[in-house]
């Protein structure tokens, strides 16, 4: 099983939650999400590279796509992407009605 197949259920669940949140017909706030995405992806790149470079984590080359950000395979960013999708969507869904 490849790392993308492991990531797939998390990304699909996040996409479903985002879809439900968008169903509330309130325009999402793009600027805060964009700022959070840049910060979180940058931090993921820094710390994943540090962890991989220190030897704490290693990846089977046969199970990754081969697309790398430094030492980190791009698959490593899937959990950050899922969180970036799911957290604001859940915040939006659980906000009291009328606070949108």
C-alpha positions in Angstrom: 0.0 0.0 0.0 1.4 3.4 -0.9 1.3 6.5 1.3 -1.2 8.1 -1.0 -3.6 5.2 -0.3 -3.1 5.7 3.4 -3.8 9.5 3.0 -6.9 9.0 0.8 -9.5 8.3 3.5 -8.4 11.4 5.5 -8.5 13.7 2.5 -11.9 12.3 1.4 -13.3 12.8 4.9 -12.1 16.3 4.9 -13.6 17.0 1.5 -17.0 15.7 2.7 -16.9 17.9 5.8 -15.9 20.9 3.6 -18.8 20.1 1.2 -21.3 20.0 4.1 -20.0 23.3 5.4 -20.2 24.9 2.0 -23.8 23.7 1.9 -24.7 26.3 4.5 -24.4 28.8 1.7 -22.2 31.2 3.5 -19.1 32.4 1.6 -15.9 31.1 3.1 -13.3 33.5 4.3 -10.5 33.0 1.9 -7.8 35.3 3.3 -7.5 33.8 6.8 -7.5 30.3 5.3 -4.7 31.3 2.8 -2.6 32.8 5.6 -3.1 29.7 7.7 -2.3 27.4 4.7 1.0 29.3 4.0 2.1 29.2 7.6 1.1 25.5 8.2 2.6 24.2 5.0 5.8 26.1 5.7 6.0 24.7 9.2 5.3 21.2 7.9 8.1 21.6 5.4 10.6 22.8 8.0 9.8 20.2 10.7 9.3 17.3 8.4 12.7 18.0 6.8 14.3 18.3 10.3 12.7 15.0 11.4 13.6 13.1 8.3 17.1 14.7 8.2 17.8 13.6 11.8 16.9 10.0 10.9 13.9 9.8 13.2 11.7 8.9 10.2 12.5 7.2 7.0 10.3 6.3 4.0 10.3 3.3 1.7 11.2 4.8 -1.7 8.9 2.2 -3.4 5.9 3.6 -1.6 6.3 7.3 -2.2 5.5 9.3 -5.4 9.1 10.6 -5.6 8.0 14.2 -5.5 9.9 15.8 -2.7 10.0 19.1 -0.8 13.6 18.9 0.4 13.8 15.6 2.1 10.1 15.2 2.7 7.8 13.4 0.2 4.9 15.5 -0.9 2.6 12.8 0.7 3.7 14.1 4.1 1.7 17.3 3.5 -1.6 15.5 3.1 -2.4 15.5 6.8 -1.7 19.2 7.0 -4.0 19.7 4.0 -6.7 17.6 5.6 -6.5 19.7 8.8 -6.5 22.9 6.8 -9.7 21.8 5.1 -11.4 20.2 8.1 -10.8 22.5 11.0 -12.3 25.7 9.4 -15.2 23.6 8.0 -16.0 22.1 11.4 -15.6 25.6 13.0 -18.1 26.8 10.5 -20.5 23.9 11.0 -20.5 24.2 14.8 -20.8 28.0 15.0 -24.0 29.1 16.5 -26.6 30.0 13.9 -26.6 33.6 13.0 -22.9 34.1 13.8 -21.9 33.5 10.2 
